[in-house]
């Protein structure tokens, strides 16, 4: 891959960070997608500067042939479009080859979720997981928090400990694009948080006694990030699901977030409130959860409408 391709990508990503305050995970996803496109162009003897509309379309056909999902292909096209919009604005290209390309669209597939009995089973055994009693307290706290607030996994693992001080009823969360929102804590989540802070602070004090710097994170980790990573929590969640007698394949941080939203909506919460709690910029993103209301209304009709009865 040419040095020019790397220069295009790095400059574009720097602009995303500086001008749009794009989240780190978003920039990483853009970078991976654009590197893949650059590699494909390189194999066909093209580069970013010389690629035409038909080259982008050819790449999308290649992605489909590779079996990539509609969502992945739509995201890659979005990254390419944004790169060429930036290149046009910067004067690197005299035209934008990404215009008027019809994307694959996003699948309307319903997000996988868990029912209350499944979530309850996981909450009951979370404290028994981990290599030590301290791990169990931390794991129980993380699970209570993600279910009580609907936080994204990146938001959960990157929580500063300062956000948890003072027995808060609400917690400040920094989400995508640096947007901040307040999320309420349930009584079980507050209790789990209070228990974890005692254990966490004791461990942090021991680490400082050995020369380590105090951690600014609620869930400290030994890696370069300084906190528990998304991958570690993903693995942790799988082990808790297994302990609870659930299929680990159906349990991810995303399914916990979906469970939060689905259970709230089923309980009568307003869609706008759920949008705010989830940190969705657009209500249309939240509207996928209205399947709960659809099923509830269908059940009411089948149960109470005279034409739906089979008793004559």
Secondary structure, 3 states (H helix, E strand, C coil): CCHHHHHHHHHHHHHHHHHCCCCHHHHHHHHHHHHHHHHHHHHCCCCCCCCCHHHHHHHHHHHHHCCCCHHHHHHHHHHHHHHHHHHHHHCCCCCCCCCCCCCCCCCCCCCCCCCHHHHHHHHHHHHHCCCCHHHHHHHHHHHHHHHHHCCCHHHHHCCEHHHHCCCCCEEEEECHHHCEEEEECCHHHHHHHHHHHHHHHHHHHHHHHCCCCCCCECCECCCCCCECCHHHHHHHHHHHHHHCCCCHHHCCHHHHHHHHHHHHHHCCCCHHHHHHHHCCCCHHHHHHHHHHHHHHHHHHHHHHCHHHCCCC
